[in-house]
Amino acid sequence: MTTLKIADTSGQDVRLAPPSKRKQHIVVGVVVLSVLVLAWQGAPVFQRWANATISVPFDRVRLATVTRGDLVRDVSVQGRVVAAVSPTLYSTAPGTITLNVESGERVVEGQVVGVVHSPDLANQLEQAESELEQRQVELDRQRIESRQLALDKRKAADLAMVALTAADREKRRADQAHELGVISVIDYEKAQDDLENARVAHEHAVADADLFDERLAFEIRASELELKRQQLLVSNLSRQVDDLAIKSPVNGIVGDLLVDQKAAVSVDTPVMAVVDLTRFEIDAQIPESYADDLDVGMQTEIMVGSDKFQGELVAVSPEIVNNQVNGRIRFVGNGPTNLRQNQRLTTRILLAEFRDVLYVQRGQFLDSGAGRVTYVLNADGLAERRAIEVGARSLGAVQIVAGLDQGEQIVISSLDPFRSAERVLLTQ
């Protein structure tokens, strides 16, 4: 019987020499030195971590530096472009209208944009002009007749004057004859009576002539007033006929046509609106919270695309509707020329200006911290909670009244991740 021999691994084993004590000591020293170096470098980090209640990633916060300078308190509102001058044209008489323009067409001041055809008004003007001519002829005839009648009255007065002169001469002859005793007493007294009668007749003739002149002047004056009244009537009718040609009062563009071509219109029927393209205003809705700060004359900045124009607050509504106050803003100087009705624009109203104050960029910390607290970043990278007091607010900045100094960096993002901790570690 044959016996099999199985090979083992005894031939592969190698006897090793025992490790050196010196090498072990070197390795242990290197390890201990590395631990000490890491501990020395990580001590500040560990200390900051130990001092902080929580940690927040640095990329989740926004920082801003407290600055000293001038702060302008303002409010940004959306406004709607409206025409400062947008007259509506009306028909001045009943008739049929003919439109000479279309909606959206540009017009100039004085251009005839429509004509109302009114045969009744034209006929009234012709009748009034004929009546005026007739009254003018009657007045001329009355003046001729008055001069003739006045001449007759003056003739009678002159004849009375001649009779008075003759009677006076006869009276003087009678006086001489009476002194000589060659005339009877009756004839002498008759000469006296004739003189007195001639004097009275002359006085009455002169007075009658003067009164007749006054009566004639009065009648002529009355006729002249009637003629003037007729002239005023003709002038009024002529104006009405001229107004049948509807003219544009401004340089602008035709708005909506309110009647159809060849439509029958009555007096004061709206025909069309004309928009003055050179005079626009901004109709802005301002939040109620700023109502007490608004005042007529405040300066504004109006953004039209990328361009900025100066404006002025010219009117503030006395009432509040839907928690908003209506304000009217007018361009100062040369405004934009490419605006359109009802175009939306952003307007910045400058409410007040504060000089040489501390301020910082606005952020969500005002809402989450109620404007009373924030976190200040120190040199160790810790954000420490601090009580503050804020004042005036603008669109991009807020005034710091107390609690912060110039040059300090604070957290202006939301403070909710900080969970009201006293110290927060901002990690990279």
C-alpha positions as CSV (number, residue, x, y, z in Angstrom):
1,M,0.0,0.0,0.0
2,T,1.4,3.4,-1.1
3,T,1.3,6.4,1.2
4,L,0.7,10.0,-0.3
5,K,2.6,13.0,1.3
6,I,0.8,16.4,1.2
7,A,3.0,19.6,1.1
8,D,2.4,22.3,3.7
9,T,3.5,26.0,3.8
10,S,6.4,25.6,6.1
11,G,8.7,26.3,3.3
12,Q,7.1,29.8,2.7
13,D,7.5,31.1,6.2
14,V,10.2,33.6,6.9
15,R,11.5,34.4,10.3
16,L,11.4,38.2,10.9
17,A,13.6,40.2,13.2
18,P,12.0,41.9,16.2
19,P,11.0,45.7,15.5
20,S,13.4,48.4,16.5
21,K,12.4,50.4,19.6
22,R,13.8,53.6,18.0
23,K,11.6,53.5,15.0
24,Q,8.5,53.1,17.1
25,H,9.4,56.1,19.1
26,I,9.8,58.2,15.9
27,V,6.4,57.2,14.6
28,V,4.7,58.0,17.9
29,G,6.5,61.4,18.0
30,V,5.3,62.3,14.6
31,V,1.7,61.4,15.5
32,V,1.8,63.4,18.7
33,L,3.3,66.4,16.9
34,S,0.6,66.3,14.2
35,V,-2.1,66.2,16.9
36,L,-0.5,69.2,18.7
37,V,-0.3,71.2,15.5
38,L,-3.9,70.5,14.5
39,A,-5.0,71.3,18.0
40,W,-3.1,74.6,17.9
41,Q,-4.6,75.6,14.6
42,G,-8.1,74.4,15.4
43,A,-8.3,76.0,18.8
44,P,-9.8,79.4,17.5
45,V,-12.3,77.5,15.4
46,F,-13.2,75.3,18.3
47,Q,-13.5,78.3,20.6
48,R,-15.8,80.1,18.1
49,W,-17.8,77.0,17.7
50,A,-18.0,76.7,21.5
51,N,-19.1,80.3,21.8
52,A,-21.8,80.1,19.1
53,T,-25.2,78.7,19.8
54,I,-25.9,77.7,16.3
55,S,-24.1,77.9,12.9
56,V,-25.4,79.1,9.6
57,P,-23.7,78.8,6.2
58,F,-22.1,82.0,5.1
59,D,-23.7,81.8,1.6
60,R,-27.2,82.0,3.1
61,V,-26.7,85.5,4.5
62,R,-26.2,89.0,3.1
63,L,-24.0,91.6,4.7
64,A,-23.9,95.4,4.4
65,T,-21.7,98.1,5.9
66,V,-23.1,100.9,8.0
67,T,-22.3,104.2,6.2
68,R,-22.6,107.9,7.0
69,G,-24.0,110.3,4.5
70,D,-27.1,111.9,3.1
71,L,-30.3,109.8,3.0
72,V,-33.3,110.7,0.9
73,R,-36.6,109.3,2.1
74,D,-38.7,108.3,-0.9
75,V,-41.5,106.0,-2.2
76,S,-41.8,104.3,-5.5
77,V,-45.2,104.1,-7.1
78,Q,-46.6,103.0,-10.4
79,G,-48.3,105.7,-12.4
80,R,-50.5,105.9,-15.5
81,V,-49.7,108.4,-18.2
82,V,-52.6,110.8,-18.8
83,A,-52.9,113.8,-21.0
84,A,-52.8,117.1,-19.1
85,V,-54.8,118.7,-21.9
86,S,-57.4,116.4,-23.6
87,P,-60.3,118.6,-24.7
88,T,-63.5,117.1,-26.0
89,L,-65.0,118.8,-29.1
90,Y,-68.7,119.3,-29.3
91,S,-71.2,120.3,-32.0
92,T,-72.5,123.8,-31.6
93,A,-75.7,123.4,-33.6
94,P,-78.1,120.7,-34.8
95,G,-77.3,119.3,-38.2
96,T,-75.3,116.7,-40.1
97,I,-71.6,116.3,-39.4
98,T,-68.8,115.6,-41.8
99,L,-65.6,114.3,-40.2
100,N,-62.3,115.4,-41.8
101,V,-60.0,113.2,-39.7
102,E,-59.6,109.7,-38.5
103,S,-58.9,108.3,-35.0
104,G,-55.2,108.4,-34.3
105,E,-54.5,111.1,-36.9
106,R,-52.2,114.0,-35.9
107,V,-53.6,117.5,-36.1
108,V,-52.4,121.0,-35.5
109,E,-53.9,123.9,-33.6
110,G,-56.7,125.6,-35.7
111,Q,-57.1,122.7,-38.1
112,V,-60.7,122.0,-39.1
113,V,-61.4,118.4,-38.0
114,G,-65.1,118.4,-38.8
115,V,-68.0,120.5,-40.2
116,V,-71.6,120.6,-39.1
117,H,-74.1,121.4,-41.9
118,S,-77.0,123.4,-40.4
119,P,-79.4,124.9,-43.0
120,D,-81.6,126.4,-40.3
121,L,-78.7,128.3,-38.8
122,A,-77.5,129.6,-42.2
123,N,-81.0,130.8,-43.0
124,Q,-81.3,132.6,-39.6
125,L,-78.0,134.4,-40.4
126,E,-79.3,135.5,-43.9
127,Q,-82.5,136.8,-42.4
128,A,-80.6,138.6,-39.6
129,E,-78.3,140.2,-42.2
130,S,-81.3,141.4,-44.3
131,E,-82.9,142.8,-41.2
132,L,-79.7,144.6,-40.3
133,E,-79.6,146.2,-43.8
134,Q,-83.2,147.3,-43.5
135,R,-82.6,148.9,-40.1
136,Q,-79.6,150.7,-41.4
137,V,-81.7,152.2,-44.2
138,E,-84.5,153.2,-41.8
139,L,-81.9,154.9,-39.5
140,D,-80.5,156.8,-42.4
141,R,-84.0,157.9,-43.6
142,Q,-84.9,158.9,-40.0
143,R,-81.8,161.1,-39.8
144,I,-82.7,162.9,-43.0
145,E,-86.3,163.5,-41.8
146,S,-85.1,164.6,-38.4
147,R,-82.8,167.2,-40.0
148,Q,-85.7,168.4,-42.2
149,L,-88.1,168.7,-39.2
150,A,-85.4,170.4,-37.1
151,L,-84.9,172.9,-39.9
152,D,-88.6,173.7,-40.0
153,K,-88.6,174.3,-36.2
154,R,-85.5,176.5,-36.5
155,K,-87.2,178.4,-39.3
156,A,-90.2,179.1,-37.1
157,A,-87.9,180.3,-34.4
158,D,-86.1,182.6,-36.8
159,L,-89.4,184.0,-38.0
160,A,-90.4,184.7,-34.4
161,M,-87.1,186.5,-34.0
162,V,-87.9,188.7,-37.0
163,A,-91.4,189.4,-35.6
164,L,-89.9,190.3,-32.3
165,T,-87.4,192.7,-33.9
166,A,-90.2,194.4,-35.9
167,A,-92.4,194.7,-32.8
168,D,-89.5,196.2,-30.8
169,R,-89.0,198.8,-33.6
170,E,-92.7,199.7,-33.6
171,K,-92.5,200.0,-29.8
172,R,-89.6,202.4,-30.1
173,R,-91.5,204.5,-32.7
174,A,-94.6,204.5,-30.5
175,D,-92.5,205.7,-27.6
176,Q,-91.2,208.7,-29.6
177,A,-94.7,209.5,-30.9
178,H,-96.2,209.3,-27.4
179,E,-93.5,211.7,-26.1
180,L,-94.6,214.2,-28.9
181,G,-98.2,213.6,-28.2
182,V,-99.0,212.6,-31.8
183,I,-100.3,209.1,-31.0
184,S,-103.3,208.0,-29.0
185,V,-102.9,206.1,-25.8
186,I,-104.7,203.1,-27.3
187,D,-102.2,202.8,-30.2
188,Y,-99.3,203.3,-27.8
189,E,-100.5,200.4,-25.5
190,K,-101.2,198.3,-28.6
191,A,-97.5,198.7,-29.6
192,Q,-96.5,197.6,-26.2
193,D,-98.8,194.5,-26.4
194,D,-97.5,193.6,-29.8
195,L,-93.9,193.7,-28.5
196,E,-94.8,191.5,-25.6
197,N,-96.6,189.0,-27.9
198,A,-93.6,188.9,-30.2
199,R,-91.3,188.2,-27.3
200,V,-93.4,185.4,-25.9
201,A,-93.8,183.9,-29.4
202,H,-90.1,184.0,-29.9
203,E,-89.3,182.3,-26.6
204,H,-91.8,179.5,-27.3
205,A,-90.5,179.0,-30.8
206,V,-86.9,178.7,-29.5
207,A,-88.0,176.4,-26.7
208,D,-90.1,174.3,-29.1
209,A,-87.1,174.0,-31.5
210,D,-84.8,173.0,-28.7
211,L,-87.2,170.3,-27.4
212,F,-87.8,169.0,-30.9
213,D,-84.0,168.6,-31.3
214,E,-83.9,166.6,-28.1
215,R,-86.8,164.4,-29.2
216,L,-85.2,163.8,-32.6
217,A,-81.9,162.9,-30.9
218,F,-83.7,160.5,-28.6
219,E,-85.5,158.8,-31.5
220,I,-82.3,158.5,-33.5
221,R,-80.5,157.1,-30.4
222,A,-83.3,154.5,-30.0
223,S,-83.0,153.5,-33.6
224,E,-79.2,153.3,-33.3
225,L,-79.6,150.9,-30.3
226,E,-82.0,148.8,-32.3
227,L,-79.5,148.7,-35.1
228,K,-76.7,147.8,-32.6
229,R,-78.9,145.0,-31.2
230,Q,-79.4,143.7,-34.7
231,Q,-75.7,143.9,-35.3
232,L,-75.0,141.8,-32.2
233,L,-77.6,139.3,-33.4
234,V,-75.8,139.0,-36.7
235,S,-72.4,138.8,-35.0
236,N,-73.7,136.0,-32.8
237,L,-75.2,134.1,-35.7
238,S,-72.0,134.6,-37.7
239,R,-70.0,133.2,-34.8
240,Q,-72.3,130.2,-34.6
241,V,-71.9,129.6,-38.3
242,D,-68.2,129.9,-38.0
243,D,-68.3,127.4,-35.1
244,L,-69.9,124.9,-37.4
245,A,-66.3,124.3,-38.6
246,I,-65.0,122.4,-35.6
247,K,-61.3,123.2,-35.1
248,S,-58.6,121.5,-33.0
249,P,-57.6,123.7,-30.0
250,V,-54.2,122.1,-29.6
251,N,-51.4,120.3,-31.4
252,G,-51.9,116.7,-30.8
253,I,-53.6,113.5,-32.0
254,V,-57.2,112.6,-32.5
255,G,-58.6,110.3,-29.9
256,D,-61.8,108.3,-30.1
257,L,-64.4,109.5,-32.6
258,L,-67.7,109.7,-30.7
259,V,-70.0,110.0,-33.8
260,D,-70.2,108.3,-37.2
261,Q,-69.5,110.0,-40.5
262,K,-72.6,112.0,-41.8
263,A,-74.4,111.4,-38.5
264,A,-77.2,113.7,-37.3
265,V,-76.1,115.6,-34.2
266,S,-77.8,118.0,-31.8
267,V,-76.4,120.9,-29.8
268,D,-73.5,120.0,-27.5
269,T,-73.2,116.5,-28.9
270,P,-69.6,115.1,-28.2
271,V,-67.8,114.6,-31.5
272,M,-64.2,113.6,-30.7
273,A,-61.4,114.1,-28.2
274,V,-58.0,115.6,-29.1
275,V,-55.0,114.7,-27.0
276,D,-52.2,117.2,-26.5
277,L,-49.0,115.1,-27.0
278,T,-46.7,117.8,-25.6
279,R,-48.3,117.9,-22.1
280,F,-48.5,114.7,-20.2
281,E,-49.0,114.0,-16.5
282,I,-48.7,110.9,-14.3
283,D,-51.7,109.7,-12.4
284,A,-50.2,107.8,-9.5
285,Q,-51.7,105.6,-6.8
286,I,-49.8,106.2,-3.5
287,P,-50.1,103.9,-0.5
288,E,-52.2,105.3,2.4
289,S,-49.3,105.0,4.8
290,Y,-47.6,107.9,3.0
291,A,-50.6,110.1,2.9
292,D,-49.6,112.4,5.8
293,D,-46.1,112.9,4.2
294,L,-47.4,114.0,0.8
295,D,-47.4,117.7,-0.1
296,V,-47.9,119.6,-3.3
297,G,-44.6,120.7,-4.8
298,M,-42.5,117.6,-3.9
299,Q,-39.9,116.6,-6.4
300,T,-40.1,113.3,-8.2
301,E,-38.1,111.2,-10.6
302,I,-39.9,109.5,-13.5
303,M,-38.3,106.5,-15.2
304,V,-39.1,106.2,-18.9
305,G,-37.2,103.1,-20.1
306,S,-33.6,103.7,-19.1
307,D,-34.0,107.5,-19.0
308,K,-34.8,109.5,-15.9
309,F,-36.9,112.7,-16.0
310,Q,-37.6,115.3,-13.3
311,G,-41.2,115.8,-12.1
312,E,-43.3,117.6,-9.5
313,L,-46.2,116.5,-7.4
314,V,-48.9,119.0,-8.4
315,A,-52.1,117.5,-6.8
316,V,-53.0,115.2,-4.0
317,S,-56.5,113.8,-3.6
318,P,-58.2,114.7,-0.3
319,E,-59.8,111.2,0.0
320,I,-58.5,107.7,0.3
321,V,-59.9,105.0,-2.0
322,N,-59.0,101.3,-1.6
323,N,-56.1,102.2,0.8
324,Q,-54.5,104.5,-1.7
325,V,-54.2,108.2,-2.4
326,N,-54.5,109.5,-5.9
327,G,-51.7,112.0,-6.9
328,R,-51.0,113.9,-10.1
329,I,-47.3,114.3,-11.2
330,R,-46.3,116.8,-13.9
331,F,-43.0,116.7,-15.9
332,V,-40.6,119.6,-15.2
333,G,-38.9,121.1,-18.2
334,N,-38.8,119.1,-21.4
335,G,-40.5,115.7,-20.9
336,P,-40.3,112.6,-23.1
337,T,-41.8,112.8,-26.6
338,N,-42.7,109.1,-27.1
339,L,-45.3,108.6,-24.4
340,R,-48.7,107.2,-25.0
341,Q,-52.0,107.5,-23.1
342,N,-52.3,105.0,-20.2
343,Q,-48.7,103.9,-20.4
344,R,-47.4,102.6,-17.1
345,L,-44.3,104.3,-15.6
346,T,-42.4,104.0,-12.4
347,T,-42.2,107.2,-10.3
348,R,-40.0,107.9,-7.3
349,I,-41.4,110.6,-5.0
350,L,-38.8,112.3,-2.8
351,L,-40.5,112.8,0.6
352,A,-37.7,114.2,2.7
353,E,-33.9,114.5,2.9
354,F,-31.7,113.7,5.9
355,R,-28.1,115.0,5.9
356,D,-25.1,113.4,7.6
357,V,-26.8,110.4,9.1
358,L,-25.9,106.7,9.6
359,Y,-27.7,104.4,7.2
360,V,-27.5,100.9,5.8
361,Q,-28.8,99.0,2.8
362,R,-32.4,97.8,3.2
363,G,-33.1,94.1,3.6
364,Q,-35.4,91.5,5.0
365,F,-33.9,92.0,8.5
366,L,-36.3,95.0,8.9
367,D,-39.3,92.6,8.6
368,S,-38.0,89.5,10.4
369,G,-36.4,91.6,13.1
370,A,-39.2,94.2,13.3
371,G,-36.5,96.9,12.8
372,R,-35.3,96.4,16.4
373,V,-32.6,93.8,16.2
374,T,-29.9,92.7,13.8
375,Y,-26.6,90.7,13.8
376,V,-23.2,92.4,13.7
377,L,-20.3,90.5,12.2
378,N,-17.2,90.6,14.4
379,A,-13.5,89.8,13.6
380,D,-13.9,86.2,14.7
381,G,-16.6,85.4,12.1
382,L,-19.3,85.4,14.7
383,A,-22.6,87.3,14.2
384,E,-23.7,88.8,17.5
385,R,-27.3,89.8,18.2
386,R,-27.7,93.6,18.8
387,A,-30.6,95.8,19.5
388,I,-31.0,98.7,17.1
389,E,-33.3,101.6,16.4
390,V,-34.1,102.6,12.8
391,G,-35.5,105.9,11.5
392,A,-36.4,107.1,8.0
393,R,-36.6,104.5,5.2
394,S,-36.0,105.0,1.5
395,L,-36.3,102.6,-1.3
396,G,-32.7,101.3,-0.9
397,A,-31.6,102.3,2.6
398,V,-32.7,102.8,6.1
399,Q,-31.5,105.3,8.7
400,I,-29.8,103.9,11.8
401,V,-30.7,106.0,14.8
402,A,-29.0,103.9,17.6
403,G,-27.2,100.6,18.2
404,L,-24.6,100.6,15.3
405,D,-21.5,102.5,14.4
406,Q,-20.1,103.6,11.1
407,G,-18.1,100.8,9.3
408,E,-19.7,97.9,11.1
409,Q,-21.0,95.0,9.0
410,I,-24.5,93.7,9.7
411,V,-26.7,90.9,8.4
412,I,-29.4,92.4,6.2
413,S,-31.0,89.2,5.0
414,S,-33.7,87.4,6.8
415,L,-32.9,86.7,10.5
416,D,-35.2,83.6,10.7
417,P,-32.3,81.1,10.3
418,F,-30.6,82.6,13.4
419,R,-33.5,81.6,15.6
420,S,-32.9,84.6,18.0
421,A,-29.6,83.2,19.1
422,E,-27.2,85.6,20.8
423,R,-24.2,84.4,18.8
424,V,-24.2,82.6,15.4
425,L,-21.2,81.0,13.7
426,L,-21.1,81.8,9.9
427,T,-19.5,78.7,8.3
428,Q,-17.9,78.6,4.9
